[in-house]
Amino acid sequence: MSRRPRVSVVIPTYNKAKTLAECVRAVYRQTHQPAEVIVVDDASTDGSREIAAGLPCRLVCLPVNRGVSAARNAGAAIATGDVLFFVDSDIALATDAIGNALRVLREYPDCGVVQGIYDAEPFVADGPVEVYKTLFEHYWRRRRAGVADATLFALTAIRRPAFDSVGGFDESLRDAEDIEFGTRLPDRYQIRMCADVVGRHDDVDRLRPFLTEHVRRAVSYGGLLAGTLLGPGRRSVHRRTVPVPATADGPTGAQRPTSGIDVGAVAAMLCCVATVTTVPLAAVSWWLLMVPAVPFAAFAGIDSGLFWFVRRRKGSLFMVYFLGMHFLMHTTQLTGMAVGFAAGVWRTARHRSTPATGAAR
């Protein structure tokens, strides 16, 4: 990037009247001003569209709710920038977020995607559930700063050629769409997580929606994982609104290898399952509580760095609450992934057993 790049900011929104205006204002407070700001309203019903209409941005209105993949694709289709910067409408960017993302793209010519992290403090603090999730997301993303193997698009800059090489987001997906996007990104484009690209996030703030969100995403991820691991049975058709240019080695060139498994996360989930399934032993003798205590202690040890981080920021009492929430999150996440993976295996087996249309008789 020898010249000053044109940046198109794309903001998909659905029922985010609470945060949309401040999200857009934060974009216009950037040290590197974008060439254009595009808000794509995905058929909101809470007045978000009217709020966007009163802001200094280009507004695209989808007639029916189609999901974040379609909204992002719609914004990208009309964007004119050399770099697309996607930011969700419940995030307020730090003033140097775009500038820092461009610096990374400039310093690393092979880098095609720069994704940011959440601030440790929420956009709007609405209770302990939100504080838990915000602290966890901040710690998790910051610890993974550097070269990454998966794409996340809550606050992410991507070179236009990299986006076009993939062909946009799969519009049949409403969850895990950003991770799936990365599986089609040619491996000539490096992905980097940058701790200097920061935004304050307004996250889910009640327990039931929090658990529902995690289970839904885990089911989607489990299905995606099953399709990836089973190879020939995986989904091969992606509905796109952005055309995929042909290259010498195929529609998108060499494909990125599948992301590795987070061994620590898997171990933590298994410790949670072991704890839950052995607690009933206490009905035989209270001494047998030592059995579930062992995997629970192992669970706490696996993420000890996270828990000490929380203790330093919020104190010991909140750390105890955080530990309980983290245990609950891992347990529900593993359950959702197992359900999604089983469903993915069943769909793949069914697909393989179905005779091809028009087969010779």
C-alpha positions in Angstrom: 0.0 0.0 0.0 2.2 2.8 -1.3 -0.6 5.4 -1.4 -3.1 6.2 1.3 -5.7 3.5 1.0 -9.4 4.1 0.7 -11.3 2.4 3.5 -15.0 1.4 3.3 -16.6 0.7 6.6 -19.4 -1.8 6.5 -21.8 -1.9 9.5 -24.4 -4.7 9.4 -27.2 -4.0 11.9 -30.4 -5.7 13.1 -32.3 -4.3 16.0 -29.4 -2.4 17.5 -31.1 0.9 18.1 -29.4 1.0 21.5 -25.8 1.3 20.1 -26.0 2.0 16.4 -25.7 5.8 16.6 -22.6 5.7 18.8 -21.1 3.0 16.7 -21.3 5.2 13.6 -20.1 8.3 15.5 -17.0 6.3 16.7 -16.2 5.5 13.1 -16.2 9.2 12.2 -13.9 9.9 15.2 -11.1 7.8 13.6 -7.7 9.3 13.2 -7.8 7.7 9.7 -11.1 8.8 8.2 -12.9 6.3 6.1 -13.8 7.1 2.5 -17.3 5.9 3.1 -19.5 4.4 5.8 -22.2 1.9 4.7 -24.9 0.8 7.2 -26.9 -2.3 6.1 -30.1 -2.6 7.9 -31.3 -6.2 7.9 -35.0 -5.4 8.3 -34.9 -4.1 11.8 -38.1 -3.6 13.8 -36.8 -1.4 16.6 -36.2 1.9 14.8 -32.6 1.1 13.8 -33.4 2.0 10.2 -34.7 5.4 11.1 -31.7 6.1 13.3 -29.3 5.2 10.5 -31.2 7.4 8.1 -30.4 10.4 10.3 -26.7 9.6 10.4 -24.0 10.7 7.9 -23.7 7.3 6.2 -24.9 5.5 3.2 -27.9 3.3 4.2 -28.8 0.0 2.5 -32.1 -1.5 3.6 -32.8 -5.2 3.1 -36.6 -5.9 2.6 -36.5 -9.0 4.8 -34.2 -10.3 7.5 -31.6 -12.4 5.8 -28.8 -12.6 8.5 -25.5 -11.0 9.0 -23.8 -12.8 6.1 -26.2 -11.3 3.6 -26.0 -7.9 5.2 -22.2 -7.9 5.0 -22.3 -9.1 1.4 -24.7 -6.3 0.5 -22.4 -3.7 2.0 -19.3 -5.1 0.3 -21.1 -5.2 -3.0 -21.4 -1.5 -3.2 -18.2 -0.5 -1.3 -15.5 1.2 -3.3 -12.6 1.0 -0.9 -9.2 -0.7 -1.3 -9.8 -2.1 2.3 -13.2 -3.2 3.7 -13.5 -2.6 7.5 -16.4 -4.6 8.9 -17.6 -3.5 12.4 -20.7 -4.8 14.1 -23.3 -2.2 15.2 -22.9 -3.0 18.9 -19.2 -2.0 18.9 -17.6 1.4 19.4 -14.2 1.6 17.8 -11.2 3.2 19.6 -10.2 6.3 17.7 -7.0 4.7 16.3 -8.6 1.3 15.3 -8.7 1.8 11.5 -5.3 3.5 11.5 -3.7 0.6 13.4 -5.3 -2.0 11.1 -3.9 -0.2 8.1 -0.4 0.0 9.8 -0.5 -3.8 10.1 -1.5 -4.3 6.5 1.4 -1.9 5.5 4.0 -3.7 7.6 3.0 -7.2 6.5 2.4 -7.2 2.7 1.3 -10.8 2.8 -1.4 -10.1 5.4 -4.9 -10.0 4.0 -7.0 -9.8 7.1 -6.5 -7.8 10.4 -8.9 -8.6 13.1 -9.2 -6.6 16.4 -10.0 -7.4 20.0 -12.6 -6.3 22.4 -11.8 -3.8 25.2 -11.9 -5.2 28.7 -14.7 -2.8 29.5 -18.1 -3.2 27.8 -19.7 -0.6 25.5 -22.6 -0.4 28.0 -22.2 -2.2 31.3 -25.5 -4.0 32.0 -24.6 -6.5 34.7 -22.3 -9.3 35.7 -23.2 -11.7 32.8 -22.0 -9.0 30.3 -18.9 -8.2 32.4 -18.0 -12.0 32.5 -18.4 -12.3 28.7 -16.5 -9.1 28.0 -13.5 -10.0 30.2 -13.3 -13.5 28.7 -13.5 -12.3 25.1 -10.9 -9.6 25.8 -8.5 -12.0 27.4 -9.0 -14.7 24.8 -8.5 -12.4 21.8 -5.6 -10.5 23.3 -3.7 -13.8 24.1 -4.0 -14.8 20.5 -2.6 -11.6 19.1 -0.3 -12.3 16.1 -0.7 -14.7 13.2 -4.1 -16.4 13.4 -5.6 -19.4 11.6 -9.3 -18.4 11.7 -11.3 -15.3 10.7 -13.5 -13.3 13.0 -15.4 -10.3 11.6 -16.8 -8.3 14.5 -14.1 -5.6 13.9 -12.0 -6.7 11.0 -10.2 -5.1 8.1 -9.7 -7.1 4.9 -8.0 -6.2 1.6 -10.5 -6.0 -1.2 -8.7 -8.7 -3.3 -8.7 -11.1 -0.4 -12.5 -10.6 0.1 -13.2 -11.0 -3.6 -11.1 -14.2 -3.7 -13.4 -15.8 -1.3 -16.6 -14.6 -2.8 -18.2 -13.2 0.3 -20.0 -14.9 3.2 -22.1 -18.0 3.0 -25.6 -16.6 3.3 -27.1 -19.9 4.4 -25.2 -19.5 7.7 -26.4 -17.2 10.5 -23.7 -18.4 13.0 -20.0 -19.3 12.5 -20.2 -17.6 9.2 -17.0 -15.7 9.8 -15.1 -18.9 10.7 -16.5 -20.6 7.6 -15.3 -17.6 5.5 -11.7 -18.3 6.7 -11.9 -21.9 5.5 -12.2 -20.6 1.9 -9.6 -17.8 2.2 -6.6 -18.8 0.0 -3.6 -19.5 2.2 -1.5 -16.8 0.4 -3.4 -14.3 2.6 -2.1 -14.1 6.2 -4.5 -13.5 9.0 -3.4 -11.5 12.0 -5.0 -10.6 15.3 -4.0 -7.1 16.4 -4.3 -6.0 20.1 -4.1 -2.4 19.0 -7.3 -2.6 16.9 -9.8 -2.3 19.8 -13.5 -1.8 20.2 -15.9 -1.7 23.2 -18.6 -4.3 22.7 -22.1 -4.3 24.0 -22.6 -8.0 24.7 -25.5 -10.2 25.9 -26.3 -9.3 29.5 -28.8 -12.0 30.7 -28.1 -15.6 31.5 -30.7 -17.3 29.4 -29.9 -15.4 26.2 -26.2 -15.9 26.9 -26.6 -19.7 27.2 -28.9 -19.8 24.2 -26.4 -17.9 22.1 -23.6 -20.1 23.1 -25.5 -23.3 22.4 -26.7 -22.1 19.0 -23.2 -21.1 17.9 -21.7 -24.3 19.3 -24.3 -26.4 17.3 -23.3 -24.4 14.1 -19.6 -24.9 14.8 -20.1 -28.6 15.5 -21.9 -29.1 12.2 -19.2 -27.1 10.4 -16.5 -29.2 12.1 -18.2 -32.4 11.1 -18.5 -31.3 7.4 -14.8 -30.3 7.4 -13.5 -33.5 9.0 -15.6 -35.8 6.8 -14.2 -34.2 3.6 -16.3 -35.3 0.6 -19.5 -34.9 2.5 -19.0 -31.3 3.4 -21.1 -28.5 1.9 -19.7 -27.5 -1.4 -22.2 -24.8 -2.5 -22.1 -21.4 -1.0 -24.7 -18.8 -1.8 -22.8 -15.6 -2.7 -23.6 -12.1 -3.9 -20.0 -11.3 -4.7 -18.5 -13.0 -7.7 -15.4 -15.1 -7.3 -12.7 -14.3 -9.9 -10.9 -17.2 -11.6 -7.2 -17.7 -11.0 -4.6 -19.9 -12.5 -5.1 -22.6 -9.9 -8.9 -22.5 -9.6 -11.7 -20.3 -8.5 -10.0 -19.2 -5.2 -6.5 -20.6 -5.4 -4.9 -22.7 -2.7 -7.2 -23.1 0.3 -6.3 -22.5 3.9 -5.7 -25.6 6.0 -8.3 -26.4 8.6 -7.7 -24.6 11.9 -6.1 -26.7 14.6 -8.1 -27.9 17.6 -7.7 -25.8 20.8 -6.4 -28.6 23.1 -6.8 -26.4 26.2 -10.5 -25.7 25.5 -11.2 -29.3 24.7 -9.5 -30.4 28.0 -11.5 -27.8 29.9 -14.8 -29.0 28.4 -13.9 -32.6 29.2 -13.1 -31.7 32.8 -16.5 -30.0 33.1 -18.3 -33.2 31.8 -16.3 -35.3 34.2 -17.2 -33.0 37.1 -20.9 -33.0 36.3 -21.2 -36.7 35.7 -19.4 -37.7 38.9 -21.2 -35.3 41.3 -24.1 -37.9 41.9 -21.5 -40.1 43.7 -22.0 -37.9 46.7 -25.4 -39.6 47.2 -23.4 -42.7 48.1 -20.9 -40.9 50.4 -20.0 -37.3 50.9 -16.3 -38.5 50.8 -16.9 -39.3 47.1 -17.2 -35.5 46.4 -13.4 -35.8 46.1 -14.0 -37.5 42.7 -15.6 -34.5 40.9 -13.3 -32.2 42.8 -10.3 -33.5 40.9 -11.6 -32.7 37.4 -13.0 -29.4 38.7 -9.5 -28.5 40.1 -8.0 -29.5 36.7 -10.5 -27.2 35.0 -9.5 -24.3 37.2 -5.9 -25.0 36.6 -6.2 -25.1 32.8 -7.4 -21.5 32.7 -5.6 -20.2 35.8 -4.1 -17.3 33.8 -7.6 -16.1 32.9 -8.9 -16.4 36.5 -5.9 -14.4 37.9 -6.4 -11.8 35.3 -10.1 -11.4 36.4 -9.0 -11.3 40.0 -6.6 -8.4 39.3 -9.3 -6.4 37.5 -12.4 -7.2 39.6 -11.3 -8.8 42.9 -11.6 -12.3 44.4 -15.4 -12.3 44.8 -16.0 -11.6 41.2 -13.4 -14.2 40.3 -15.5 -16.9 42.1 -18.5 -15.8 40.1 -16.5 -15.8 36.9 -15.2 -19.3 37.6 -18.8 -20.6 37.9 -19.9 -18.8 34.7 -16.9 -20.2 32.9 -17.7 -23.7 34.0 -21.3 -23.3 32.9 -20.2 -21.8 29.5 -17.9 -24.7 28.7 -20.4 -27.3 29.7 -23.2 -25.9 27.5 -20.7 -25.3 24.7 -19.6 -28.9 24.6 -23.2 -30.0 24.7 -24.0 -27.8 21.7 -20.9 -28.9 19.8 -21.8 -32.6 20.3 -25.3 -32.0 19.1 -24.1 -30.1 16.0 -21.4 -32.6 15.2 -23.8 -35.5 15.5 -26.3 -33.7 13.2 -23.5 -33.0 10.8 -22.4 -36.6 10.7 -26.0 -37.7 10.1 -26.5 -35.2 7.3 -23.3 -36.3 5.6 -24.2 -40.0 5.9 -27.6 -39.3 4.5 -26.1 -37.3 1.6 -23.6 -40.1 0.8 -26.4 -42.8 0.9 -28.6 -40.8 -1.5 -28.2 -41.9 -5.1 -27.0 -39.2 -7.5 -29.8 -37.7 -9.6 -29.7 -39.1 -13.1 -27.6 -42.1 -12.3 -27.5 -44.8 -14.9 -29.8 -47.7 -14.4 
